[in-house]
């Protein structure tokens, strides 16, 4: 039981660190709505939604701009990947939402 508590504490600390990274990022919106973009990103977190059977990925590019998108496969946190996607919307705090994302 002690080990489970320690693992939950570590998980909470990692989550808090990622949330803080996103919050303090000097993020600005990328591109225009409906514009197709390609970029290299570093995955910060991936969350699975049972309701929509989709993984929601939050990532940051080299310019500290935060992007997020839904994807059919989970992508490990910390992984660096190249994506291509369409700007769906510009959200709060300078975050850009993408859709129709292709991961190379």
N, C-alpha and C positions, 0 to 999 in steps of 0.2 A: 504494500500500500504506500509506503514511503517513496518508492521509486516512481510510482504513478504521479504523486504530488509534485515531485521534482521535475518530471517531464512536462507536466502542465505548466509549471512556473517558467521553465525555459521557453516553452511555446508562447506564453503570454509576453515574455520579455522580447522575443523575436518579433512578434506582432506589433508591439509598441514601438520598437526601433524602426520597423518598416513604415508605420503610420507617421512617425516623426520625420522620417526621410521625405515622405510625400508632402507633408505639411510645410516643411521649410524649403522645399525645392523652389528654385527661381523659375518656375514653370510658366510658359506662355503658350497660347494656342498655336497649333501647327496647321498650315494650309487653310484652304477655304472649304466650306461644306460642299460635298460631292467631288472634291478633288482627290485624285489617286496619288498616294505617296508610297515611297519605299525608304526604309531606314533600318539601321542596326539598333537593337534595343537590349537592355539588360532587364530581365524579368525580376520584379520585386516580390510579387506574390501571385498565386493562382488559387482561386476558390471555386469549388464545385457547387452547382445549384441542382439539387435533386428535382426541384419543380420544373426547371427548363432543360434538364439533362445536358447542361453546358458548363464548361469551365470559363470563369471570368478572370482574365489576365490583366494585371496592372504592371506597367513597365516604365522605364525611363530611357530616353535616348542620350547621346553624348553631350547634348546641350542642356541637360537636366529638365527637359520637357516631359511631363507625365502623359502617357497614353494608356487607354484601356480598351479591351475588346473581348467579345465572346469567342470561344474556340472549342472545337469538338474533342480535343485531346489536352490533357493536363501537361503543363510545361513547368519543369522544376525551377524553383526560385534560385536566382543567381546565374541562371543560364543566359548566355549571350546568343542572340539569334538575329537573323535578317528577316524582316517582314515586308509585305506589300499589302496595302489596304486603302479603303476609301474613307474619307472624313465624314462621319455621320453627324456629329454635333460638337460644339464647344461647351464644356461644362464648367462648373465653379472651380475656382482656384487655378485657372489656366490649364485644366486637363482637357485633352482631346479624346473624343470617343471615335473609334474606328469600327467599321464593319466590312464584310467580305474580305477578311484577312487571310492571306496566304503566307505560310511560314516556310522559309527555305532551309 
